[in-house]
Amino acid sequence: MADPARARRLAKRIATIVASTIEQDIKDPRLVGVTITDAKVTADLHDATLYYTVLGRTLDDEPDYAGVAAALESAKGLLRTTVGAETGVRFTPTLAFARDTVPESAHRMEELLAAARAADADLARVRRGATPAGDADPYRPAPGSDTDVEPDADPGVDPGAADAARPGERFDGHG
C-alpha cells in the first residue's frame, strides 16, 4: 500500500500530464474545450480516475458530453502511454474518466439562493406596510392592569426566593 501523500502527488502529476497531452498532442476536435479538473489515484496506485468538464462552442450551446466521452475513451491508450513515460512509476495506472458535475451543482445552488433571496425580498416588501390584526404585542399586559402580578403572589416577596437555598443550607431542606 502506498503512502497517501504519494498517491496525491501522483494524481496531481497525472492530471497535469493528461491535460497537456489533450491540449497539445491529441488532434480530436471533440476534445476542444475539455478541462481536467481533478484526479484520484487508488491507494495501490493501480487505478486513476480523472474528472473533466466540457465547455460548449458558445455560451448558448450545450456541450457534446457523449462525443467527449467517446473521444476520451478512444484516446485512453495514448494518454496512458504518455503518463507511463512521464511519471516513471513501475506500474502505469489504468485511466478512467468521469464527468465532473460540480459546476452544474454550483450553478443549481446559485439559482436556488437567488430564488430564496427573491422570496425574502418579497416578504420584506409585504411586511413593510403591514400592521398587526390585534394589539401590537398581544402577550404583553396593558400598563396599569392587574394582570402584571400573579393573583396568589405577595407583592413584596420574590417568587423565586422561596425555592432558593440559603447560604450553608442544602437545597433539599435537610440541613
N, C-alpha and C positions, 0 to 999 in steps of 0.2 A: 504494500500500500504506500502510495506516495505522500509526501508532505502536502497539506492543503495549500500552503503558500506557493509551492512549486506548481501545483495544478492551476492556481490563479494566474501565475506568471505565464505558464504555457498557454492558457486560454487567451490571455491578452495578446500574446505573440501570434497565435493562430488567427485571431480576429484581424490583426494588422496585416498579416501575410495574405489572407483571403481577400480582404478589402482592396489591397493594392493590386493583386492579381486580377480581380474582376475589373478594376478600373483601367489597367494598363495592358494586360495580355489577352483577355478574352474579348473577342470582337462580336459577340452575340448582341444584336440590337434590343433583345428583350431584357437585357440586364442594365440598360441605361436607367439611371435613377434608383438603383438598388444601393442601400446603405447597410453595412453590417453594424448592428447596434451593440451586440453583446455576444459573448461566447462562454460556454460552460464545458468543463472537462471533468469526466468521471474521476473518482479517486484513484483508480488503477491506471489512468492516463490512456486508456484504450479507445474511448469514445468522446467525441467533441460535438456539441450542439451549438450551431451558430444561429443567432437571431437576426433577422433582417427586416427592414422597412422598404416600401416602394413608393416613389413619387410618381404621380401621373405626368403626362406630357405637358399639360396645362393645369391650372388650378381647378378647372371645372371637370376635367377628365378623371374618371375612375381608373386607378391603376389595374393593369392586367396581372392579377395575382396568380392565375393558373399558368400563364405564359412564363412568368418569372420562376415559379416553382419548377416547371419543366426545364427551363434553361439552367437553373442551378443543379438540377439532378443530372443533366447531360454533361455539365462541366465538373462534376464531383471528382472524377478521376484525375483530371489535370490539376485541380485545386489540391487534392490530397498529395499528389506527387510533389507539387511546389512546397507544400507545408513540410513534407518529409525532408526535402532537400535543404530548406532554410532553417529548420529547427534543430536538426541533428540528433533527435531522440532515437532510441533503439527501435521503438515500435511507433510507426506513424498512426495517429488516431484516425478512426473512421469518422467521416464527417456527415452530420445530419443537419438539415436546415429547417428552421421553424420561423414562421412569420411572427414578428413582434407586434402584439396588439396593444401595447402601452399607449402609443399616440392616439389610437381610436378611443381607448378608455379615458384618456385625459381629455379629449375633445368632448366626450359624452358628459364627463364630470363638469366641465366648464358650462355646457348647456344647462345642466341641472342647477348649478349655482346661479346662473343668470336668471333662470325661472324662479328660483327662491328669492333672489333679490327683487325681482319684479313683483312677486306676491307680497313681500314685506313692504315695498313702496306703496302698493295699492292699499294695504291695511293701514299704513300710517296716514295716507290721504283720507281714508274713511274716518279714522279716529280724530283727525284734526277738528272737524266740525261737530263731532258727536257730543251729546250730553247724556248723563245717566237718566234712566227712566224714572227712578225714585229719588231718594236722598243721595247726595254725593258719596257718602260712606254710610250705608245702612247699618253697619255693625258698631258704629261709634254712637254712644248715647248723646242726646242733646244736652248742651250745657245747662246746669241748674236742675236737672231732673233727678229723681230719687233712684234711678237705675245705676248711678255711679257706684253705690255701695251695696254689698250683698245684704239681704234682709236680716240674716241671723248674726251678722258680724257686729262687734263692738266698734264704734268709730275710733276709739283711741288705741286699739290693740292691733298689732301687726298680725295678719292671719297666718303667716309662715313662722312666727316666733314660737308658737306652742309646739311645733314639731322639731325645732332645732335643739340640739343638745347643748347644755351649758358647759362652760369650761370645767374639766375634771369629772364630768358625768358621762356615763355611757349612753349611747343613743337609744338602746333598747329599754332604758328606765330601770335597770337592775343595779345601779350603783354608781 
